[in-house]
C-alpha cells in the first residue's frame, strides 16, 4: 500500500509539473479577466496623469479589458511606485514609470524603498518629452551660447528655477552645468507653474520647462526659447535649435514614460502586455494626439526598454554622484 501511495504521489507531482506551463499559458491567454489597476504615482492633472489616461484608455481597448487609473502621489513618485512594487505580480497592477521616479529618485534618496532594476520589470516605453530652455521675453540672452558664456563669466550669478529637487527641470539643468563647466544657483519651487510665473516676471533668469507646457508661453511671447534638449528639433518649435546644435556636445535628455510591473510577474503576461502596448501606440489617432502635445511615442518591447532604462540609470546616477546631490 505504501508503495502504491508513493507511486501515486510521484505521478501527481509529474502531472503537476506538466500542467504548470499549460496553466501559465492559459492564464496569459485569458488575461485580463478582471480590471487592471494602473498606478500613477503623481497627482491628477499633471503631464504624467495626462499621458496615463490617454494611453491606458486605448490600451484597455487593445486588451479587451478595463484599466482603472489609481493616482498615488507623494515623495517624487516614490509612494505610488513602492505600492506597485509591493503588489501581487499577477499582471493586474501596472505602474506608469517616469524618468524622475524610476532612475532619479532611487539614486538620489538614500532612503528610497525600491530599486527599479531589482524590484520592477520594464514592460515597454510610452513616450518621451524634451524640455525647452526658456528665458524671460526681455532677457538679454538671445542664444544658448550667450547664456552659457554669461554663466561662465559670473559663476552662480544666474538663477534657474525648477519644479523641485529631482525634477526634470533640476536634473537636466545640472547636466547642462556638468557638460559645460558652468555654475548657476538653483531655486526650487513647489511645481512648474509658480516657477514659470517667476520666470515671466524676471525673478529667475532661466527655466528648462517640459515642451508641452513651454510651447504656449513661447508662442504667446511670454518667454523666449533658446534650445530644446532632445537629439532632434521639435515639430512644435521647428526654428529652435537642439542643445547640441547650439554647441553643447553630447547633450541629450528627455522626460520619458513607460509601463512597469512588479518583479516575478510571469513572462507570458509581460509579453502580452508589452505587445498590446506597442500595438496601442501604433494607432494613428493616439500617435497624433501624443505628438500634438509634444510627446514623441516611444514603442519598445521588454528587452529594448529594459536596456534603455538601464542606460538612463547609469546616466542619472553619474549626474547625481558628480553633483553631490544624494539626499541622506
BAKEKE-929255 format. One record per residue (C-alpha): residue in three letters; x, y, z. Coordinates in steps of 0.02 Angstrom, whole numbers, plus 50000, padded with zeros to 5 digits. Example, Ala and Ser with C-alpha at 12.3 -4.5 7.8 and 13.67 -1.06 7.14 Angstrom:
! residues 2
ALA506154977550390/SER506844994750357/
END
This chain:
! residues 328
UNK500005000050000/UNK501405011750045/UNK502225008049878/UNK500635011849785/UNK500435028249881/UNK502225032949838/UNK501945029249653/UNK500325039149655/UNK501195053849737/UNK502595053849609/UNK501325052949469/UNK500365067749542/UNK501955078049553/UNK502395073649373/UNK500675078449312/UNK500785094749411/UNK502455098849331/UNK501745095349158/UNK500205105649195/UNK501145120849263/UNK501695127749093/UNK499955124649023/UNK499185133749171/UNK500345148549150/UNK499995149048963/UNK498125148148995/UNK498245162449120/UNK499155173148992/UNK497875168948858/UNK496415173248972/UNK497235189449032/UNK496425200949078/UNK494875193149154/UNK494655206849283/UNK495075225549295/UNK496905230649289/UNK497435244249411/UNK498645256949338/UNK499635265849473/UNK500075283749428/UNK501255289849565/UNK500905308249528/UNK499415319949555/UNK497935320549438/UNK498015334249306/UNK499905334049276/UNK500815327649123/UNK501075310249199/UNK499215308749231/UNK498815315449057/UNK499945302648974/UNK499245288449079/UNK497435292549039/UNK497755294948853/UNK498725278748833/UNK497885267148958/UNK496155271248892/UNK496705264548722/UNK497735250348797/UNK496175243948884/UNK495295242948715/UNK496765233648639/UNK496715221048782/UNK494805220048777/UNK494815223648963/UNK494665237649090/UNK496055248449162/UNK495715258849318/UNK496855273849349/UNK497435274849530/UNK498355291049572/UNK499515288749722/UNK500605304349727/UNK501955309149851/UNK503835309349880/UNK504285312449699/UNK503335297149640/UNK504095285349767/UNK502505281949866/UNK501505275649718/UNK502995266449645/UNK503275257249810/UNK501435252549814/UNK501635244749641/UNK503225235649693/UNK502305227749840/UNK500795222549736/UNK500495204449681/UNK501495200349523/UNK499985194449427/UNK499845207349289/UNK498375216249370/UNK499425230349442/UNK500415240649316/UNK501435256149351/UNK501665271849249/UNK503525274549271/UNK504365291049231/UNK506195295949225/UNK506045305249391/UNK505295290649486/UNK506225276449401/UNK508035282349381/UNK508205298649478/UNK507315296049645/UNK508045278649682/UNK509805285549652/UNK509545302249739/UNK508725296849901/UNK509715285250012/UNK508095280250100/UNK507235275249937/UNK506235259449972/UNK506405251449800/UNK507665249049662/UNK506945249549487/UNK508065236349407/UNK507855224149553/UNK506045226649601/UNK505165230349436/UNK505075223349259/UNK505085236149118/UNK503645231149003/UNK503815244248867/UNK504065262548827/UNK502655275048803/UNK503415291648752/UNK504715304948781/UNK504615323748806/UNK506045335948779/UNK506255351748880/UNK506455369448817/UNK507705381948884/UNK506635397148920/UNK507155414648971/UNK506055429949002/UNK505465439148847/UNK506525454148896/UNK508065443848936/UNK509715449748861/UNK510085431748809/UNK509685428348627/UNK510545411448615/UNK511025396848724/UNK512845400448688/UNK512645418148755/UNK511835411748914/UNK513235399148942/UNK514565412448913/UNK513745423749043/UNK513655409549168/UNK515505405849142/UNK515955424049167/UNK514995425349331/UNK514785408649421/UNK513175406949522/UNK512535424049463/UNK511125416449360/UNK509635408949449/UNK508715394349371/UNK507035387849428/UNK506335370449443/UNK504755361549498/UNK505755354449643/UNK507315344349683/UNK507505329249570/UNK506265335349438/UNK506705336049253/UNK506945355049268/UNK508255352249401/UNK509175336949336/UNK509285342449155/UNK509995359349208/UNK511285350649318/UNK511775340149166/UNK511995356249067/UNK513115363249204/UNK514175347449208/UNK514395346549019/UNK514865364949002/UNK515775368049166/UNK514615382149219/UNK513855385249391/UNK512155392849424/UNK511015394749576/UNK509555382749593/UNK507885389949650/UNK506665375549679/UNK504795379049677/UNK503295368549728/UNK502835364649548/UNK503215370549373/UNK501815383549365/UNK502505395149500/UNK504245393449426/UNK503585398849255/UNK502665413549336/UNK504275419749415/UNK505225417149253/UNK503985427949158/UNK504125440949296/UNK506025440849290/UNK506315434149466/UNK507335419849393/UNK508385420449234/UNK508065403449156/UNK506975387949165/UNK507105371349075/UNK505245368349051/UNK504475352448976/UNK503935355648796/UNK502045353448818/UNK501925367148949/UNK503285378148873/UNK502555379648698/UNK501015390248745/UNK502125402948836/UNK503375403448692/UNK502005406148563/UNK501165419348671/UNK502805428948682/UNK502915427248871/UNK504625418948861/UNK505995416448732/UNK506555398748686/UNK508425396048664/UNK508545377248636/UNK507735360148655/UNK508535345648747/UNK508135331648625/UNK509265324848488/UNK508115331648352/UNK507145347848339/UNK505335347848393/UNK504005349748258/UNK503085361148380/UNK504575373148385/UNK505475369648220/UNK506525385548222/UNK507285382048393/UNK508945372548388/UNK509375357448493/UNK510665359648632/UNK511925350148525/UNK511585361448377/UNK511855376148494/UNK513585369648539/UNK513325358648693/UNK514165342348644/UNK513375325748691/UNK511845333948770/UNK510265323648751/UNK508965322348888/UNK507105319648893/UNK505735315849016/UNK505095298548971/UNK503665287149021/UNK503435268449017/UNK502495253749092/UNK503215243049231/UNK502575228149330/UNK503165220149493/UNK504625208049479/UNK504115189749462/UNK502645194049350/UNK502515179049230/UNK503465181549067/UNK501925177148964/UNK500935191349043/UNK502375203549021/UNK502495198748837/UNK500625200148807/UNK500525216948895/UNK502055223348801/UNK501395217948631/UNK499725226248669/UNK500615242348718/UNK501605242748555/UNK500015239648455/UNK499125253448552/UNK500495266248521/UNK500465261948336/UNK498675268048323/UNK498645283548210/UNK497395293148317/UNK498365290748480/UNK500035294148394/UNK499335310548328/UNK498615315648496/UNK500265312448584/UNK501285322148456/UNK500065336748461/UNK500525338348645/UNK502405337148615/UNK502535318948668/UNK503505307948547/UNK502875289848551/UNK504215277748610/UNK503605260048573/UNK504875247248636/UNK504745228948680/UNK505285222448851/UNK507105219448805/UNK507365236048715/UNK506505245848853/UNK507485236848990/UNK509105241348901/UNK508525259548885/UNK508065260749070/UNK509755253349118/UNK510675266449014/UNK509625280349090/UNK510005273749263/UNK511875274749227/UNK511715292549159/UNK510735300049303/UNK511695290649438/UNK513275298449368/UNK512485315849366/UNK511875313749545/UNK513545307149608/UNK514565320249516/UNK513425334149577/UNK513415327649757/UNK511515327849751/UNK511235312349859/UNK509945315649994/UNK510315306450156/
END
